[in-house]
Amino acid sequence: MRLRRLLHVFMILAVALAGWAGGTSGIASALEEGPPPMDRQLLFFNHAYGVLDRETADAIEHSAYLRDFADFQVRTTTGSGGETWTGRYLRGRETYLELFGVGDVPGQDGTLGAGGMGISAERAGDLATATARLRDQGVPNPITFRQTRDFGDGTPVPWFDAVFTTGQYDGFGAWGMEYLPEYFADPRSGTEPASYPGDVGRERYLPDGYRDHLMRDVTSIRLAVTARDLAATLPLLRAGGFTVRELPNGSALAQGGGTAIHLDPVAREQAGLREVEMSLNHPVAYRHEERIGHSTLVVGPGDRAVWTFGAAG
């Protein structure tokens, strides 16, 4: 999701957006009340995206193997303000990947190694609570935003609320998010009925096409990011309830909710998506290696697959 392209607009409209009653009243109320005790996880890995070299992105788009391996889709989406993006999606039960090629989107966000990650609420109101927790993480003025989606009739449908720790980034940005009732209520969303009161979860949002393929979910992801982008991401992960360990080499490991997130500090020219580990719907007895552009997907043996991507530059 091309949220980071809107960060430049956020820096101009942040005051207006923060006061928009329709989009941020719940978050504003939580900020006024202050953060509650950090007794449970509020935000969970939803998806990550990366900008790959053109050869790899094209190979992914046209890969017959990926269409068999995962619930695979190439889709163009229209967001707030008429923004459009075309991504290559591998969708699991609760998590997914979104992949772009250089130049698929203009400007900074379409450069090699750019990327982002969304972590989302499972229960209505948890994004507001996580936003309030950001105060204790040294983020006094988080940036809030409501994303919409246009299904093709020119009428924006509220999609999800989001929060960023900052509007400044080198090549990677992370945000917290919570899907909205209006989106679930729209039959064009293809979403499922709620499983419990306040259900705004990932499994409800994603289709069940994963059942017909091997890929089930993202269980681990490694991203190379600049030190500044890493520092901006850790407060959000902590506020969301992840257990975060900062390692002696400057890397960080965040764990919680079934997905491990590895962040390695590098120079901007070396940034990018590095590795994704996925669980499978059932174990396989074989080892299959699929070369896709400048990336390698290894499936099995057992109940996991590992997809590695080459360094940028």
C-alpha positions as CSV (number, residue, x, y, z in Angstrom):
1,M,0.0,0.0,0.0
2,R,1.5,3.3,-1.1
3,L,1.0,5.1,2.2
4,R,4.4,6.6,2.3
5,R,3.8,8.6,-0.8
6,L,1.3,10.5,1.2
7,L,3.8,11.4,3.9
8,H,4.9,14.5,2.0
9,V,1.3,15.6,2.1
10,F,1.1,14.7,5.8
11,M,3.8,17.2,6.6
12,I,1.6,20.0,5.1
13,L,-1.8,18.7,6.3
14,A,-0.9,17.0,9.6
15,V,-2.7,19.6,11.7
16,A,-5.9,19.3,9.6
17,L,-5.8,15.6,9.5
18,A,-5.1,15.2,13.2
19,G,-8.3,17.2,13.9
20,W,-10.5,15.4,11.4
21,A,-13.2,14.1,13.6
22,G,-14.3,11.4,11.1
23,G,-10.9,9.8,10.8
24,T,-9.1,10.2,14.1
25,S,-11.5,10.8,16.9
26,G,-10.8,7.5,18.5
27,I,-7.0,8.0,18.3
28,A,-7.3,11.5,19.7
29,S,-9.4,10.3,22.6
30,A,-6.8,7.6,23.5
31,L,-4.0,10.2,23.3
32,E,-5.9,12.4,25.8
33,E,-6.5,9.5,28.2
34,G,-2.9,8.3,28.1
35,P,-1.5,4.8,27.4
36,P,-2.9,1.9,29.4
37,P,-0.6,-0.9,30.8
38,M,1.2,-2.8,28.1
39,D,-0.5,-6.1,29.0
40,R,-1.2,-7.6,25.6
41,Q,-0.2,-7.3,21.9
42,L,-2.3,-4.8,20.0
43,L,-0.8,-4.8,16.5
44,F,0.3,-7.7,14.4
45,F,2.3,-8.1,11.2
46,N,-0.1,-7.5,8.4
47,H,2.1,-7.1,5.3
48,A,5.4,-5.7,4.0
49,Y,6.3,-4.4,0.6
50,G,9.5,-3.9,-1.3
51,V,10.7,-2.3,-4.5
52,L,12.8,-4.8,-6.5
53,D,14.8,-4.5,-9.7
54,R,12.7,-4.5,-12.9
55,E,13.9,-7.9,-14.0
56,T,12.9,-9.6,-10.7
57,A,9.6,-7.7,-10.5
58,D,8.6,-8.8,-14.1
59,A,9.7,-12.4,-13.4
60,I,7.4,-12.4,-10.3
61,E,4.5,-11.0,-12.2
62,H,4.7,-13.6,-14.9
63,S,5.8,-16.6,-12.8
64,A,3.6,-19.6,-13.3
65,Y,5.1,-21.3,-10.3
66,L,4.0,-18.4,-7.9
67,R,0.5,-18.7,-9.2
68,D,0.5,-22.3,-8.1
69,F,2.4,-21.7,-4.9
70,A,0.3,-18.9,-3.5
71,D,-2.9,-17.0,-3.8
72,F,-1.2,-14.7,-6.3
73,Q,-2.7,-11.5,-7.7
74,V,-1.6,-8.5,-9.7
75,R,-3.9,-5.6,-8.8
76,T,-4.2,-1.8,-9.4
77,T,-5.6,0.0,-6.4
78,T,-6.9,3.6,-6.2
79,G,-6.5,5.2,-2.8
80,S,-7.0,8.6,-1.2
81,G,-6.8,11.6,-3.5
82,G,-6.9,9.3,-6.6
83,E,-3.5,7.8,-5.9
84,T,-3.0,4.5,-7.8
85,W,-0.5,1.7,-7.4
86,T,-0.1,-1.7,-9.1
87,G,1.3,-4.4,-6.9
88,R,2.1,-8.1,-7.1
89,Y,0.5,-9.8,-4.1
90,L,1.0,-13.1,-2.4
91,R,-1.8,-13.5,0.1
92,G,-1.9,-15.9,3.0
93,R,-4.5,-16.6,5.8
94,E,-3.6,-13.5,7.8
95,T,-0.5,-11.9,6.2
96,Y,0.6,-11.0,2.7
97,L,3.5,-9.6,0.6
98,E,3.3,-6.7,-1.9
99,L,6.0,-6.4,-4.4
100,F,6.9,-3.6,-6.9
101,G,9.5,-2.9,-9.5
102,V,11.7,0.1,-9.9
103,G,9.6,2.9,-11.4
104,D,6.2,1.3,-10.6
105,V,5.5,4.4,-8.6
106,P,7.1,7.8,-9.1
107,G,9.7,9.5,-7.0
108,Q,11.4,8.3,-3.9
109,D,9.0,5.4,-3.2
110,G,9.7,3.9,-6.6
111,T,13.5,3.6,-6.2
112,L,15.4,0.3,-5.7
113,G,15.3,-0.9,-2.1
114,A,12.4,1.3,-0.9
115,G,9.9,-0.5,1.2
116,G,7.4,-0.4,4.0
117,M,5.5,-2.5,6.5
118,G,2.0,-2.4,8.1
119,I,1.1,-3.8,11.5
120,S,-2.6,-4.0,12.2
121,A,-5.2,-4.3,14.9
122,E,-7.3,-7.4,15.4
123,R,-9.9,-5.7,17.6
124,A,-11.6,-2.3,17.1
125,G,-10.0,0.4,19.2
126,D,-6.6,-1.2,19.5
127,L,-4.9,1.2,17.1
128,A,-6.0,4.1,19.3
129,T,-4.5,2.3,22.3
130,A,-1.3,1.6,20.5
131,T,-1.1,5.3,19.4
132,A,-1.5,6.3,23.0
133,R,1.4,4.0,23.9
134,L,3.7,5.9,21.5
135,R,4.0,8.6,24.1
136,D,6.0,6.3,26.4
137,Q,8.1,5.4,23.4
138,G,9.2,9.0,22.8
139,V,6.8,9.9,20.0
140,P,4.7,12.8,21.4
141,N,3.2,13.8,18.0
142,P,2.4,10.7,15.8
143,I,0.9,11.4,12.4
144,T,-2.5,9.9,11.9
145,F,-4.3,9.4,8.6
146,R,-7.4,7.7,7.1
147,Q,-6.9,5.8,3.9
148,T,-9.8,5.2,1.5
149,R,-10.3,2.9,-1.5
150,D,-12.1,3.5,-4.7
151,F,-13.7,0.4,-6.2
152,G,-14.1,2.0,-9.6
153,D,-17.2,4.1,-9.2
154,G,-15.4,7.3,-8.1
155,T,-16.7,7.1,-4.6
156,P,-14.0,6.7,-1.9
157,V,-14.8,4.0,0.7
158,P,-13.2,4.4,4.2
159,W,-10.6,1.6,4.3
160,F,-8.4,1.9,7.3
161,D,-7.0,4.3,9.8
162,A,-3.2,4.6,10.1
163,V,-0.5,6.0,12.3
164,F,3.1,6.9,11.6
165,T,5.8,7.8,14.1
166,T,7.3,10.4,11.7
167,G,6.9,11.9,8.3
168,Q,10.7,11.8,7.6
169,Y,12.2,8.6,6.1
170,D,15.1,7.5,3.9
171,G,13.6,4.6,2.1
172,F,11.5,2.5,4.5
173,G,8.4,3.4,6.6
174,A,6.2,1.4,9.0
175,W,2.7,2.2,10.1
176,G,0.1,0.9,12.4
177,M,-3.4,0.4,10.9
178,E,-6.9,-0.7,11.7
179,Y,-9.5,-1.7,9.1
180,L,-12.8,0.2,9.3
181,P,-16.4,-1.0,9.6
182,E,-17.4,0.8,6.4
183,Y,-15.0,-1.2,4.4
184,F,-16.2,-4.6,5.8
185,A,-19.8,-3.5,5.2
186,D,-19.2,-2.9,1.5
187,P,-19.9,-6.1,-0.4
188,R,-17.3,-5.3,-3.0
189,S,-14.6,-5.7,-0.4
190,G,-15.1,-9.5,-0.4
191,T,-14.5,-9.7,3.3
192,E,-16.0,-12.1,5.8
193,P,-18.5,-11.6,8.6
194,A,-17.1,-10.7,12.0
195,S,-16.1,-13.7,14.2
196,Y,-16.5,-11.8,17.4
197,P,-17.6,-8.3,18.5
198,G,-15.1,-5.7,17.2
199,D,-13.4,-8.1,14.8
200,V,-11.3,-6.0,12.4
201,G,-8.8,-8.8,11.9
202,R,-6.5,-9.8,9.1
203,E,-8.1,-13.2,8.6
204,R,-11.5,-11.5,8.1
205,Y,-9.9,-9.0,5.7
206,L,-8.1,-11.5,3.4
207,P,-9.8,-14.0,1.1
208,D,-9.6,-17.7,1.7
209,G,-7.9,-18.5,-1.6
210,Y,-4.8,-19.5,0.4
211,R,-6.5,-22.8,1.1
212,D,-6.0,-23.9,-2.5
213,H,-2.3,-23.2,-2.5
214,L,0.9,-24.1,-0.5
215,M,1.6,-20.7,1.1
216,R,-0.2,-20.1,4.4
217,D,1.5,-17.1,6.1
218,V,4.6,-15.0,6.6
219,T,6.4,-16.2,9.7
220,S,9.6,-14.2,9.4
221,I,10.8,-11.3,7.4
222,R,14.2,-9.6,7.1
223,L,14.6,-6.1,5.8
224,A,17.7,-3.9,5.4
225,V,17.0,-0.3,6.3
226,T,18.9,2.8,7.2
227,A,19.7,3.5,10.8
228,R,17.2,6.4,10.8
229,D,14.4,4.3,9.4
230,L,15.1,1.5,11.9
231,A,15.0,4.0,14.8
232,A,11.7,5.4,13.6
233,T,10.2,1.8,13.4
234,L,11.1,0.5,16.8
235,P,8.8,2.7,18.8
236,L,5.8,1.6,16.8
237,L,6.7,-2.1,17.2
238,R,7.0,-1.7,20.9
239,A,3.8,0.3,21.2
240,G,2.1,-2.5,19.3
241,G,3.2,-5.0,21.8
242,F,6.1,-6.7,20.0
243,T,9.0,-7.9,22.1
244,V,12.0,-6.0,20.6
245,R,15.6,-6.9,21.1
246,E,18.3,-4.6,19.9
247,L,21.4,-6.6,19.0
248,P,25.1,-5.6,19.4
249,N,25.6,-5.2,15.7
250,G,22.8,-2.6,15.5
251,S,20.2,-4.9,14.1
252,A,16.8,-5.4,15.8
253,L,14.5,-8.4,16.2
254,A,10.8,-8.0,16.9
255,Q,8.7,-11.0,17.8
256,G,5.0,-11.4,18.5
257,G,1.8,-12.7,17.0
258,G,3.5,-15.4,14.9
259,T,5.8,-13.3,12.8
260,A,9.4,-12.4,13.5
261,I,10.6,-9.1,12.0
262,H,14.4,-8.6,11.5
263,L,15.7,-5.1,10.7
264,D,19.4,-4.6,9.7
265,P,21.0,-1.2,9.5
266,V,22.7,-0.4,6.2
267,A,23.5,2.5,3.9
268,R,20.5,3.6,1.8
269,E,22.0,2.1,-1.4
270,Q,22.1,-1.3,0.3
271,A,18.5,-1.2,1.7
272,G,15.8,-3.5,0.6
273,L,13.8,-6.7,1.2
274,R,16.2,-9.5,2.0
275,E,14.3,-12.7,3.1
276,V,10.8,-13.9,3.7
277,E,10.0,-17.2,5.5
278,M,6.5,-18.6,5.0
279,S,4.6,-21.4,6.6
280,L,2.9,-24.0,4.3
281,N,-0.6,-25.4,4.6
282,H,0.9,-28.9,4.7
283,P,4.4,-30.3,4.8
284,V,6.0,-31.5,1.6
285,A,8.5,-34.3,1.3
286,Y,10.6,-32.6,-1.4
287,R,12.9,-29.6,-1.8
288,H,12.0,-27.3,-4.7
289,E,14.2,-24.3,-5.7
290,E,12.7,-21.7,-8.0
291,R,14.8,-18.9,-9.4
292,I,12.7,-15.8,-10.0
293,G,14.7,-13.0,-11.5
294,H,17.4,-12.2,-9.0
295,S,15.6,-14.0,-6.2
296,T,15.4,-17.6,-5.1
297,L,12.4,-19.3,-3.5
298,V,13.1,-22.6,-1.7
299,V,10.1,-24.7,-0.8
300,G,10.4,-27.7,1.6
301,P,11.2,-30.1,2.7
302,G,8.8,-29.8,5.6
303,D,6.2,-27.1,6.2
304,R,8.1,-23.9,5.3
305,A,9.5,-21.9,2.4
306,V,12.2,-19.3,2.3
307,W,12.4,-16.6,-0.3
308,T,15.7,-14.7,-0.6
309,F,16.4,-11.5,-2.5
310,G,19.7,-10.0,-3.7
311,A,21.2,-6.9,-2.2
312,A,20.4,-3.6,-3.9
313,G,23.1,-1.8,-5.8
